[in-house]
Amino acid sequence: MRTREDDVVINTKQLRSTLRQIIEAVMQGTSYTVLYRSRPAFRIVPVEKVRPVQDGQLSRDPLFGARALGHSEDGDLGPRHDEIIYGR
């Protein structure tokens, strides 16, 4: 099943059983929509296709600026994680 150009729909069982092939296909430009319980759960896209966050979108992102939960195993603080994730 395909939903968009170069977008393949798979379920979590297919993801687990063919992960190596999926990684190779993503590196060649294919995107995947992964279904969990017959509903789209997430997408796997090549890094080149990820659009940078635009100004104004961060205020709608529930993770940006969220308070810390627990502790960081890598020693980084929340603002550093935001910088890594959002490029700021």
C-alpha positions in Angstrom: 0.0 0.0 0.0 1.3 3.5 -0.9 0.0 6.8 0.4 2.4 9.4 -1.1 5.1 9.4 -3.8 7.9 7.2 -2.4 5.9 6.5 0.7 5.3 2.8 1.6 2.9 1.8 4.3 3.9 -1.1 6.6 2.8 -2.4 9.9 5.0 -2.9 13.0 5.4 -6.6 12.3 6.9 -5.9 8.9 9.1 -3.2 10.4 10.6 -5.7 12.9 11.1 -8.4 10.4 12.6 -6.3 7.5 14.4 -3.5 9.4 17.7 -4.0 7.6 16.0 -3.7 4.2 13.9 -0.7 5.3 17.0 1.1 6.5 18.7 0.5 3.1 15.5 1.7 1.3 15.3 4.9 3.5 19.0 5.6 2.7 18.0 5.5 -1.0 15.1 8.0 -0.5 12.0 5.9 0.4 9.8 7.0 3.2 7.6 4.7 5.3 4.4 5.2 7.2 4.2 2.6 10.0 0.8 1.4 11.2 0.1 0.3 14.7 -3.2 -1.4 15.3 -4.2 -0.4 11.7 -3.6 3.3 12.3 -0.7 5.5 11.2 1.6 5.8 14.2 4.8 7.4 12.8 6.8 8.0 9.6 10.4 7.0 8.8 11.9 9.5 6.4 15.4 10.1 5.0 17.2 12.8 6.8 17.4 15.0 3.7 13.5 15.1 3.6 13.1 16.4 7.1 12.1 20.1 7.0 13.7 22.4 9.6 11.3 23.8 12.2 10.0 27.2 11.1 9.6 30.2 13.5 6.2 30.1 15.1 5.9 26.3 14.9 7.8 25.8 18.2 5.0 27.3 20.3 2.7 24.5 19.0 5.2 21.7 19.7 4.3 20.1 23.0 7.9 18.9 23.6 9.7 22.2 23.0 10.5 23.9 26.3 8.7 21.1 28.3 9.8 20.7 31.9 12.3 18.0 32.6 11.2 14.6 33.7 13.6 12.4 35.6 17.3 13.0 34.7 19.4 12.9 31.7 21.7 9.9 31.3 24.0 11.8 29.0 24.4 14.8 31.3 22.9 17.3 28.9 20.2 19.7 30.1 16.8 20.4 28.5 17.9 23.5 26.5 20.8 21.4 25.0 18.3 18.7 24.0 16.1 21.4 22.4 19.1 22.6 20.5 19.9 19.1 19.2 16.3 18.4 18.2 15.3 21.7 16.9 18.6 23.2 15.8 18.3 26.1 18.3 
